[in-house]
Amino acid sequence: MASVSDVKGVGPTTAKALAAKGFKTAEKLAKAGTADVIVVSGIGSARANTLIAAAQALVAAAGASEAPANESPEKEKGKGKKDKKAKKSKKKGGKKKSKSKKKKGSSKKSKKKK
């Protein structure tokens, strides 16, 4: 079992406050509802949701590490270099813009001496 202090975002002060309200393990925090956690001093609903989600992730990761070693997580598709290049070209606007044409007779060289 993981301690509540192992949860991302829980420091020593928050860990003590959570433990005082009965949340001594990450598992208990992961199973708690927002209303249960906001009774802890210094924790509002947004932070409670964040801590609960972090505790759930920690518990899930701990459970996954206990899985058989021959099962490896699949790589996410679509994260290669080609995709990054495509994103860059989209950010720049895709096609290159052509240079604007200068008006005739606007440069000094084009004026003829009479």
Phi and psi restraints in degrees (value plus and minus 20) as a CYANA .aco file:
   2 ALA   PHI    -111.0   -71.0
   2 ALA   PSI     123.0   163.0
   3 SER   PHI     -94.3   -54.3
   3 SER   PSI     135.7   175.7
   4 VAL   PHI     -84.0   -44.0
   4 VAL   PSI     -45.5    -5.5
   5 SER   PHI     -91.7   -51.7
   5 SER   PSI     -33.2     6.8
   6 ASP   PHI    -100.6   -60.6
   6 ASP   PSI     -32.0     8.0
   7 VAL   PHI     -93.6   -53.6
   7 VAL   PSI     114.4   154.4
   8 LYS   PHI     -81.3   -41.3
   8 LYS   PSI     108.3   148.3
   9 GLY   PHI      77.7   117.7
   9 GLY   PSI     -23.5    16.5
  10 VAL   PHI    -126.5   -86.5
  10 VAL   PSI      93.0   133.0
  11 GLY   PHI    -115.3   -75.3
  11 GLY   PSI    -194.0  -154.0
  12 PRO   PHI     -81.5   -41.5
  12 PRO   PSI     -60.9   -20.9
  13 THR   PHI     -87.4   -47.4
  13 THR   PSI     -65.8   -25.8
  14 THR   PHI     -86.5   -46.5
  14 THR   PSI     -57.1   -17.1
  15 ALA   PHI     -81.9   -41.9
  15 ALA   PSI     -62.0   -22.0
  16 LYS   PHI     -84.8   -44.8
  16 LYS   PSI     -62.5   -22.5
  17 ALA   PHI     -85.6   -45.6
  17 ALA   PSI     -61.2   -21.2
  18 LEU   PHI     -85.8   -45.8
  18 LEU   PSI     -63.4   -23.4
  19 ALA   PHI     -82.7   -42.7
  19 ALA   PSI     -56.4   -16.4
  20 ALA   PHI     -84.1   -44.1
  20 ALA   PSI     -45.4    -5.4
  21 LYS   PHI    -118.4   -78.4
  21 LYS   PSI     -12.7    27.3
  22 GLY   PHI      81.6   121.6
  22 GLY   PSI     -18.4    21.6
  23 PHE   PHI    -118.4   -78.4
  23 PHE   PSI      58.1    98.1
  24 LYS   PHI    -111.5   -71.5
  24 LYS   PSI     -38.1     1.9
  25 THR   PHI    -143.4  -103.4
  25 THR   PSI     137.8   177.8
  26 ALA   PHI     -84.9   -44.9
  26 ALA   PSI     -52.8   -12.8
  27 GLU   PHI     -82.8   -42.8
  27 GLU   PSI     -63.2   -23.2
  28 LYS   PHI     -84.8   -44.8
  28 LYS   PSI     -60.9   -20.9
  29 LEU   PHI     -86.3   -46.3
  29 LEU   PSI     -58.7   -18.7
  30 ALA   PHI     -83.6   -43.6
  30 ALA   PSI     -53.3   -13.3
  31 LYS   PHI    -106.1   -66.1
  31 LYS   PSI     -30.8     9.2
  32 ALA   PHI     -95.2   -55.2
  32 ALA   PSI     138.2   178.2
  33 GLY   PHI    -118.1   -78.1
  33 GLY   PSI     146.0   186.0
  34 THR   PHI     -78.0   -38.0
  34 THR   PSI     -63.3   -23.3
  35 ALA   PHI     -81.6   -41.6
  35 ALA   PSI     -51.4   -11.4
  36 ASP   PHI     -91.8   -51.8
  36 ASP   PSI     -54.9   -14.9
  37 VAL   PHI    -105.5   -65.5
  37 VAL   PSI     -49.7    -9.7
  38 ILE   PHI     -90.4   -50.4
  38 ILE   PSI     -28.2    11.8
  39 VAL   PHI     -94.2   -54.2
  39 VAL   PSI     -34.7     5.3
  40 VAL   PHI     -95.6   -55.6
  40 VAL   PSI     112.0   152.0
  41 SER   PHI     -78.5   -38.5
  41 SER   PSI     109.9   149.9
  42 GLY   PHI      68.3   108.3
  42 GLY   PSI     -16.2    23.8
  43 ILE   PHI    -139.6   -99.6
  43 ILE   PSI      98.8   138.8
  44 GLY   PHI    -115.4   -75.4
  44 GLY   PSI    -195.6  -155.6
  45 SER   PHI     -86.5   -46.5
  45 SER   PSI     -59.7   -19.7
  46 ALA   PHI     -84.7   -44.7
  46 ALA   PSI     -65.8   -25.8
  47 ARG   PHI     -88.3   -48.3
  47 ARG   PSI     -56.6   -16.6
  48 ALA   PHI     -79.7   -39.7
  48 ALA   PSI     -65.4   -25.4
  49 ASN   PHI     -81.9   -41.9
  49 ASN   PSI     -60.5   -20.5
  50 THR   PHI     -84.6   -44.6
  50 THR   PSI     -64.6   -24.6
  51 LEU   PHI     -87.6   -47.6
  51 LEU   PSI     -59.5   -19.5
  52 ILE   PHI     -83.2   -43.2
  52 ILE   PSI     -64.5   -24.5
  53 ALA   PHI     -82.9   -42.9
  53 ALA   PSI     -60.2   -20.2
  54 ALA   PHI     -86.9   -46.9
  54 ALA   PSI     -58.6   -18.6
  55 ALA   PHI     -86.3   -46.3
  55 ALA   PSI     -60.8   -20.8
  56 GLN   PHI     -83.2   -43.2
  56 GLN   PSI     -60.3   -20.3
  57 ALA   PHI     -84.5   -44.5
  57 ALA   PSI     -60.8   -20.8
  58 LEU   PHI     -85.2   -45.2
  58 LEU   PSI     -63.5   -23.5
  59 VAL   PHI     -85.3   -45.3
  59 VAL   PSI     -61.5   -21.5
  60 ALA   PHI     -84.4   -44.4
  60 ALA   PSI     -61.1   -21.1
  61 ALA   PHI     -86.2   -46.2
  61 ALA   PSI     -58.4   -18.4
  62 ALA   PHI     -86.2   -46.2
  62 ALA   PSI     -57.6   -17.6
  63 GLY   PHI     -88.9   -48.9
  63 GLY   PSI     -56.1   -16.1
  64 ALA   PHI     -90.0   -50.0
  64 ALA   PSI     -52.8   -12.8
  65 SER   PHI     -91.8   -51.8
  65 SER   PSI     -38.1     1.9
  66 GLU   PHI    -107.5   -67.5
  66 GLU   PSI     -23.3    16.7
  67 ALA   PHI     -91.2   -51.2
  67 ALA   PSI     140.7   180.7
  68 PRO   PHI     -77.0   -37.0
  68 PRO   PSI     125.1   165.1
  69 ALA   PHI     -89.2   -49.2
  69 ALA   PSI     -43.4    -3.4
  70 ASN   PHI     -95.2   -55.2
  70 ASN   PSI     -31.0     9.0
  71 GLU   PHI    -114.4   -74.4
  71 GLU   PSI      91.2   131.2
  72 SER   PHI    -126.0   -86.0
  72 SER   PSI     125.4   165.4
  73 PRO   PHI     -85.8   -45.8
  73 PRO   PSI     123.8   163.8
  74 GLU   PHI     -96.1   -56.1
  74 GLU   PSI     127.5   167.5
  75 LYS   PHI     -93.7   -53.7
  75 LYS   PSI     124.0   164.0
  76 GLU   PHI     -93.7   -53.7
  76 GLU   PSI     114.4   154.4
  77 LYS   PHI    -105.3   -65.3
  77 LYS   PSI     132.6   172.6
  78 GLY   PHI      64.8   104.8
  78 GLY   PSI       2.0    42.0
  79 LYS   PHI    -136.2   -96.2
  79 LYS   PSI       2.7    42.7
  80 GLY   PHI    -104.2   -64.2
  80 GLY   PSI    -199.9  -159.9
  81 LYS   PHI     -85.4   -45.4
  81 LYS   PSI     -54.3   -14.3
  82 LYS   PHI     -81.5   -41.5
  82 LYS   PSI     -60.9   -20.9
  83 ASP   PHI     -85.4   -45.4
  83 ASP   PSI     -57.3   -17.3
  84 LYS   PHI     -84.7   -44.7
  84 LYS   PSI     -60.8   -20.8
  85 LYS   PHI     -84.6   -44.6
  85 LYS   PSI     -59.2   -19.2
  86 ALA   PHI     -84.5   -44.5
  86 ALA   PSI     -59.9   -19.9
  87 LYS   PHI     -85.2   -45.2
  87 LYS   PSI     -60.3   -20.3
  88 LYS   PHI     -82.6   -42.6
  88 LYS   PSI     -62.1   -22.1
  89 SER   PHI     -87.9   -47.9
  89 SER   PSI     -52.6   -12.6
  90 LYS   PHI     -87.8   -47.8
  90 LYS   PSI     -59.0   -19.0
  91 LYS   PHI     -84.7   -44.7
  91 LYS   PSI     -55.7   -15.7
  92 LYS   PHI     -99.7   -59.7
  92 LYS   PSI     -27.6    12.4
  93 GLY   PHI      84.9   124.9
  93 GLY   PSI     -11.1    28.9
  94 GLY   PHI      57.3    97.3
  94 GLY   PSI    -117.5   -77.5
  95 LYS   PHI     -97.8   -57.8
  95 LYS   PSI     129.2   169.2
  96 LYS   PHI     -97.9   -57.9
  96 LYS   PSI     121.8   161.8
  97 LYS   PHI    -104.7   -64.7
  97 LYS   PSI     123.5   163.5
  98 SER   PHI     -99.2   -59.2
  98 SER   PSI     132.9   172.9
  99 LYS   PHI     -91.6   -51.6
  99 LYS   PSI     124.5   164.5
 100 SER   PHI     -93.6   -53.6
 100 SER   PSI     126.7   166.7
 101 LYS   PHI    -104.8   -64.8
 101 LYS   PSI     121.3   161.3
 102 LYS   PHI    -103.4   -63.4
 102 LYS   PSI     131.2   171.2
 103 LYS   PHI     -92.6   -52.6
 103 LYS   PSI     126.3   166.3
 104 LYS   PHI     -87.9   -47.9
 104 LYS   PSI     118.9   158.9
 105 GLY   PHI      61.5   101.5
 105 GLY   PSI     -14.3    25.7
 106 SER   PHI    -106.8   -66.8
 106 SER   PSI     -39.6     0.4
 107 SER   PHI    -113.9   -73.9
 107 SER   PSI     139.4   179.4
 108 LYS   PHI     -88.3   -48.3
 108 LYS   PSI     -54.6   -14.6
 109 LYS   PHI     -87.1   -47.1
 109 LYS   PSI     -49.5    -9.5
 110 SER   PHI     -99.2   -59.2
 110 SER   PSI     -33.8     6.2
 111 LYS   PHI     -95.6   -55.6
 111 LYS   PSI     112.4   152.4
 112 LYS   PHI    -114.8   -74.8
 112 LYS   PSI     124.0   164.0
 113 LYS   PHI    -106.2   -66.2
 113 LYS   PSI     120.4   160.4
